[in-house]
Amino acid sequence: MIDRAGLAEFLRRRRASLQPEDVGLPRGQRRRTTGLRREEVATLCHISADYYSRLERERGPHPSEQMIASIAQGLHLSLDERDHLFRLAGHNPPARGANSEHVSPGLLRIFDRLTDTPAEIVTELGETLRQTPLGVAVTGDTTHHTGPARSIGYRWFTDPATRSRYHPDDHAMHSRVFASGLRKVVTLRGPGSRAAHLLDLLLARSEEFRAVWNEHEIGIHHNGVKRYTHPEVGALELTCQTLLDPDQSHMLLVYTAAPGSESYEKLQLLSVIGPERIIPQAPPNA
C-alpha cells in the first residue's frame, strides 16, 4: 500500500537537498529556492510538473513502477534510496546487479558535467542508458531502441544501418569485439541470463555472427581509437575512455579528439549544431 505522506515528505526532502549544479542544470540568477524547483525535478524525471507536484502534496494517482524508477533516477538516488522510494510507493524494489538500469549517483554526477563532450552510459550488453547531446550528434540517438535491439551488438549483426556510422575498414574488428564481449558476459551470467538469450537470438538470425562466434575469441578490444563516418561532417577519429561502475556493471564511455586535429574541429562544429542535420548550401548558380 502506498504511504502518501511518507512518499511526499521523502520527495520534498530529497529535492531540497539537491542543487542545480548537482544534476547538470544551470543555477541562473536571482535564485531563491532552497534546492531544486518542482519544475526542474519534473524535467529531470521526464514527467509533468503538475503530476510531480501532486505527489509532493499527497495527491494524484498511484504512481506506477516505471514512474517511480524515473523519479528515482531523476533525483539521483542511491540504490538504498531508490528501494526506499519504491516501498513508499507500494511497490517491490527492482533487482540489483547486472540487470539493473538505475545509474549510480556518482556516475551521473560525472556524466552531467560532460556537456561539451560525446559520452554515453551503457550496460554490459551495450544498451545505452544515457547520452549527452554531443553523443547523439555523433552516433545518433541510441536510447530509443526496444527489446533485443537495445544492444548495439545485436543491432550490429541484424540491422545493416547500424554500421553506416563506422569506418568500413573497422567493421570486421567491431564484429570480433562484440562477439568476444558477449562471450565474456554469457560465461559470467550463465544459462537463463539476458546475455544467453541474446546469444540464442544472434545464433539463429545471423550467419556472420555464427562464424565469428565459432572462433571462440575472448578479450578482443579496440585500441582505444574509434573511427566514424558521420553523415554530415565526414570522418571522425575519436579516442574512447571507459569508466566502470562494478556494482551496476555500467560503463561511462567518453569520446575525445586530439586538440587541433580535424576531428577536434568537427566536434566543435557538432557542438554548435547539435544533433540536427547540417543542410548543405546549394552551390552558386545551381
N, C-alpha and C positions, 0 to 999 in steps of 0.2 A: 504494500500500500504506500502511496506517495505521502511523504512528510512535507506538506506545502510550506509550513513555517520554517522548518529546518532547511529546506531547499532554498527558499528566498533569502534567508539570513546568510547561508554559505555563499550564494552568488553575490550578494551585496558586499560581503567581507572580501571576497576574492577580487572583485572588481576594484574596490578601494585600495587594494594592496599593489595594484599594477600601475605603472606609469607608461605614457605613450612610447617612450624610448625602449621600454622593456619588450614591446611587441612589434617594434618596427614602424611605429606611427610617428608623424611629426608632432612636436609639442604645440606649436602655434603660439600666438601672442595672447596676452591678457587671459590666461587660463586660470580659472578659479576652482575648477572641480578637483576634489581630492581623489586621485586615481583616475581611472578611465570613465568616460561618459557611457551611458547606456547605448547610445547610438554607435559608439566605437566598438563596444563589445559585440553588438549585433552584427556589425560589418565583419569582424574577425570570425564570428561563428556562422556566417552566411545564412542568417535568419533576419526576419523583420524586427525593427526596433520596437514595434508595438507588441510583438509576441514575447520578446525578451523582457520588456517592461512588466508585462502581466505576470511573468514568472516571479520577478522580484517583489511583486505586490500580492503574491499568494493567490493568483487568479489564473484563468485560462485553462486550456485543455491539458490532459495528462500528456507530458512530452514523451515521444517515442524514444526507443533506444538509439536510433540514428540521430535524433535531435540532441540527446544528451551527449553522445560521442562528439558531435560537432561543437557543442558548448565547451566540453572538457578540453578539446584541442584549442579552441579559440582563446580560452582563458589560460592556456599554457600550464595546465595542471600536471602534477606528477602522477605516477601510476596509483599511489595510495589515495591522492585527492580525487582522481578520476573514479576509482572504485567507490569512494565515499559518495560522490555525486550520483552515481548510478543507484546506489542503495537509497539515498534520499528520494530519488525519483521513482522508487518502487520497482527497480529492475536489478537483475543479477549482473554483476560486472563482467565484461568480456574477458576471455582468456588472456593471460600474459604470454610473453615469449615471442617466438618467431612468427606466429600468425597475427600478432597484434599490429594494428596500423596506427596506434597512438604514438606520435612522435614525442620524445622526451623534451622537457622544457629547455634543457641545456643545448640540445641540438637545434631547437627552434630559435633560441637566442642568437646563436651564430648565424643561422640561415637568415633571420630577419635583418641582419646587418649587411647582407651581401646584395644591396640594392643595385649596385652598378656592375654586377658580375654574373655570368651564366652559372647557375647552380641548381641542383635538384637533390631531393631526398628520396631514396629508393629502398625497397625491401630487398631481401636476399634473392628474390626471384625476378628482380629487375622491374618491379611495379613502382611507378612514380607516384609519390605521395604529395610532394610539393615541388614547384618550380618557381624560380624568380622570373620576372618579366623578360629579362635578357636571355634567360634559359629558354623561354618559349620562343623568343625571336630567333634563336639559333637552331633549335631542333623541332619547333612546333609544339603545340600543346599535347603532351603525352599523359595527362591526368584524366582524360575523358573516356578512355577505353574501359570496357567492362568484360567480365568473365576472364577466360584464359588470355585474351588479347591484352590484358593489362600488363602482362610480362613482355618486355621487349624481346626476350629470347624466343618466345612463342611467335610474336609478330615477325621476327626476322626470318623464320623458316616457313611461315604460312601466308604472309602478305608482302608481295614484291615491292609495294610502295614504301615499306619501311626502310629499304636500302637506299632510297633515292638521295638522301642527305649525307650519305657516307661515301668516301672516295672509293671508286670501283676496285682499285688495287688492294684495298684493305678488306674486301668482303670475305675472302677465304679465312683470314685471320679472325675476323669477328665471329664467323661460324664456329671456329675451333674454341674461341674464348667462351661463347655462350654454352656450347656443349660441355666443355670442361667444367664450367661453373655449375651447371645443372647437375652434373655427376657428383660434384662435391656435396651439394645440398641434399640430393636424394640419399646419398650414403649417410649423411649426418642425421636426416629426419626420419628415414626408414619407410617401409611399406605403409600405405594408407595416408601418407602425408600429401599436402598440396603439391609438393615437388614431384612426388611419384605419380600423381595424377597428370601433371603437366607432361611428364616424360611419356606416359602412355599415349596421350593425345598426339605428341610430336612423332612418336614412332609410327603411329597409324596414319599420319597425314603428310609427312614429308620424307621423300626418298633421300634428299640431301642430308637431312638430319640423321637418318638411319646410317648413312655412310660415314658421317663424321663421328657419330656415337660409337660405332663399331671399332673405331681406332683406340678407344679406351684411354684417351688422354686426360690428364689431370694436372692442375696447376698451370694452365696456359693463361698468360696475362698479356695485356698490351704493354708497350714500352713506355707508357705514360703520356704519349702524344696521340691525339685523335685528329684525323683529317676529315673535314666535312666538305660537302659540295652544296653550298647554300643556294636556293633557287633565285635569289636576288643579288647577293653580293659576291657570289662565286666561292672560290676555295678559301677555307679557313683551317688553320693548323693550331690546335689548342692543346695545352698541357692540362692533364686531369689529375687533381689531388683528391685523395679519399680520406674521410674521417669516419671511423666506425663506432657505432654505439653497440657494444656487445650485448647489452641486456635486451635490446629490442631487435637486434640483427638488422638495423637500419644503417644506411650509408649516406653521408653527405658528400656529393661529388661537386667539386668546384673547378671550373674551366677558366684558364687564363691564357693570354698570348704575350709573347716577349715584347716589352715596350719598344716602340719604334718600328716594329715589324709591320708588314702589310696586313696581317691578321689583326694586329692590335688596332690599326686604323679602321678596319672594317667593324670591329666590335664597338668602337666609338660611334660609328655611323648607326649601327643597330641599336645602341643605347638611346639614340635620339629618336629614331623612328619606331622603336619598339617592335612588337610582333606584326605590325601592319605591313602589308606588302609595299615595296617600292614600285611606283609606277614609272616606267622608263619615259624619258622625254622623247617626243617624236623628233626625228631629225629634221633640219631645215628643209623646206620645200618638199616635205614628204607628201 
